[in-house]
Every structure is written in C-alpha cells, then in structure tokens.
Amino acid sequence: MTAAQKAAQRRLANQAKHYNGRQAEAVQKGPMHVVALWFDASRMVAKNALEDGDPAVANALASHLHDFFQRYTQ
C-alpha cells in the first residue's frame, strides 16, 4: 500500500469515527437531524470519490435517493 493510499484510508477511518460520534448528538436533537447528518456524510463520500475520479459512488447515491423518493411519493 502506498503512502497516499494509507493516508486516504486513514482519512476515511477518521471521517467515519467523526460521523459515528456525531450520530448520538443528532439522535438527541431528533430524527431530521439524524437524516441531515447521514445525508451530509453521504454527499461528502460521493464528492471525495468524484475528486478521485470515481463517479460510481455519486451515481450509487443518486440511485438510492431516487429509489427512496419514488418509494415514498407514490
């Protein structure tokens, strides 16, 4: 594993730890805060993947959001 790969892996682990820690805080504030937390985290993951040249992550997120919208609006 290269130094860049190790740094990227460490960054992802730190981000996961950060967002998992914030979840308890969001739960205390209510369900929409939890939704906002994970929506923001998901957007960050998709943005990072796009910056790394991988559109598959953003496409997967868009697909999940589309499916969710379709399921709950029909």
C-alpha positions in Angstrom: 0.0 0.0 0.0 1.4 3.4 -1.0 1.7 6.3 1.4 -1.2 8.1 -0.5 -3.4 5.0 -0.1 -2.6 4.8 3.6 -3.4 8.5 4.0 -6.7 8.1 2.2 -7.6 5.0 4.3 -6.8 6.9 7.5 -8.8 9.9 6.3 -11.9 7.7 5.7 -11.5 6.0 9.1 -11.3 9.4 10.8 -14.3 10.6 8.9 -16.3 7.5 9.9 -15.3 7.9 13.5 -16.3 11.6 13.4 -19.8 10.9 11.9 -20.5 8.0 14.1 -19.7 10.1 17.1 -22.0 12.9 15.9 -24.9 10.4 15.5 -25.5 10.3 19.2 -25.7 14.0 19.3 -28.1 14.1 16.3 -30.3 11.5 17.9 -30.9 13.8 20.9 -32.0 16.6 18.6 -34.5 14.5 16.6 -34.9 12.3 13.5 -34.4 15.1 10.9 -31.0 15.9 12.5 -30.0 12.2 12.0 -31.2 12.4 8.4 -29.2 15.6 7.8 -26.1 14.1 9.4 -26.1 11.0 7.2 -27.1 12.9 4.1 -24.2 15.3 4.5 -21.8 12.4 5.2 -23.0 10.6 2.1 -22.6 13.7 0.0 -19.0 14.1 1.3 -18.2 10.4 0.4 -19.6 10.9 -3.1 -17.7 14.2 -3.5 -14.4 12.7 -2.4 -14.9 9.8 -4.8 -15.6 12.2 -7.7 -12.5 14.2 -6.8 -10.6 10.9 -7.0 -12.1 10.2 -10.5 -14.7 7.7 -9.4 -18.2 8.7 -10.4 -19.7 5.3 -9.4 -20.2 6.4 -5.8 -22.1 9.5 -6.7 -24.2 7.5 -9.2 -25.0 5.0 -6.5 -26.0 7.7 -4.0 -28.2 9.3 -6.7 -29.8 6.0 -7.4 -30.5 5.3 -3.7 -32.0 8.8 -3.3 -34.1 8.4 -6.4 -35.4 5.0 -5.2 -36.2 6.4 -1.8 -38.1 9.3 -3.3 -40.1 7.0 -5.7 -41.0 4.6 -2.9 -42.3 7.3 -0.5 -44.1 9.6 -3.1 -46.2 7.1 -4.9 
